[in-house]
């Protein structure tokens, strides 16, 4: 099985599901079909960039992750 590769934009959007949109990691995993270890790593990386005031992070409002996640209803705990 080959290793999947993700664009920086996709990684950022997945992390924003957790940080910006209030998803918990399992919900973000379900919405994006990505394992939790990757999403946790991307969330950690984005938090670090934000704490340093990074403004050059990739940003794409309409990528495949956001379109897919809009179809997934957030479950309430």
N, C-alpha and C positions, 0 to 999 in steps of 0.2 A: 504494500500500500504506500503510495507516495504522500509526501507531506504537503498539506495545503498552504498556499501563500495568500496573504491578505494585504490589501493596499493600506497605506497610512490613513486614508480617509475612512475606510471601513472600520479600522481599529478605533479611530476616534469616535465614530458614530456609535459603535457598540459600547464604549466607555461612557458616552453621554447618556445612553439609556439608563445607566445606573446613577450617574452624578447629576444629571439635569432633569431627567424625566421620572425619577423615583422608582425605577424598576429595581427589584432585588436580583442578584446574580443569576439564580435559576430561571427567572423570567426572561432575562436578557439572553441566556443560553438557548432557551426554547424559541425565542423570537428570531434569533440569528443563526441557529444551528452551529454554534461554536462552543467548545468545552469551557467549563468554568475556570480552569487554570489560566487560559489565555485571556478571558475577560477580566479576571482579577488582576492580571499583570498589566493589561491595558489601562484599567482604572487607576492603578497605582502610578503608572507612568504619566497619565494625564494629570493626576493630582499634583505630582511633582513639578510638572511643567507649569501648571497654574500657580503653584506656590512661588515659583521663580519669576512669575510675571511674563511668561512666554506668550508672545502674540503672533508668532510665526507658525503656529500649529496648523495643520491642514484642516480645512473646514469645507464640507460639502453638505448642503442641506437636503439634497434629493438623491441619495445613493440607494443602492439596493437594500441595505440594512434598514434604512428608515421606511422605505416603502413596504417591506415585509413586516416590520414591527407594527405598522399602523393597522395591519389586518389582525394582529394578535390582541385580544382583549386582555387588559391587565386583570389578573385575579386578585381579589381582595383577601387578605389573610384572615 
